[in-house]
Amino acid sequence: MFYQLTYRSRATQEISTEDIIDILRKSQSNNADKEITGCLVFNEGYFVQLLEGEKGDVQERFNVIEVDKRHDTIDILSEGESLERQFEDWTMAYLKLPDEAENKLENQVKSDLKALKEAPENPNFTSKVFWYNVHTLLDEKGFYRKE
Ligand SMILES: Cc1cc2nc3c(=O)[nH]c(=O)nc-3n(C[C@H](O)[C@H](O)[C@H](O)COP(=O)(O)O)c2cc1C
């Protein structure tokens, strides 16, 4: 079983491409060491991140991420065990959503995220759908694929 954790946080500063590259570089080496995979989404000043792997490893990494000064107001949106990973080929995928959705799938992902934030009845299912649609978008746009 894999443990999956999805949280949302508020960026405390203007996030530059350099900040994202720094986060992804760190994620690439640290997460690969612990076989943690996942995805980071940046949307309208907020981060949403999925971390997946062995429960203790994910929680340990989350404890480090949580105190990072680049974000605050951290809210766990869903957590639980899953039979499979959703981003098994990625140490940390990345997607930046534009403020105004430019196509149907971006629009879908933004409304999935809204649903996830609004305390759904089944957060694990809602987050699965959200990350599934993010993955589909990334098939065109992402970077930092695991070797
Ligand atoms: C939104 C956000 C997501 C992050 N995600 C990860 C991550 O998945 N893995 C990781 O190692 N560091 C991540 N970081 C960076 C950590 O907070 C921390 O700076 C880093 O793990 C320190 O690594 P080091 O001890 O090797 O210097 C993230 C930071 C932010 C702001």
The ligand as an ORCA input file, in Angstrom:
! r2SCAN-3c Opt
* xyz 0 1
  C       5.444     24.053     -1.936
  C       6.703     23.322     -1.618
  C       6.839     21.988     -1.946
  C       8.013     21.289     -1.657
  N       8.110     19.970     -1.976
  C       9.231     19.290     -1.675
  C       9.341     17.898     -1.961
  O       8.440     17.261     -2.508
  N      10.495     17.283     -1.624
  C      11.533     17.925     -1.031
  O      12.544     17.292     -0.753
  N      11.459     19.229     -0.753
  C      10.331     19.927     -1.061
  N      10.265     21.266     -0.766
  C      11.442     21.932     -0.183
  C      11.530     21.672      1.298
  O      10.673     22.529      1.999
  C      12.979     21.901      1.801
  O      13.443     23.174      1.418
  C      13.925     20.857      1.234
  O      13.378     19.569      1.317
  C      15.252     20.887      2.009
  O      16.094     19.940      1.423
  P      17.583     19.710      1.961
  O      17.423     19.314      3.414
  O      18.141     18.631      1.109
  O      18.282     21.033      1.784
  C       9.097     21.976     -1.039
  C       8.953     23.327     -0.708
  C       7.786     24.008     -0.995
  C       7.658     25.467     -0.651
*
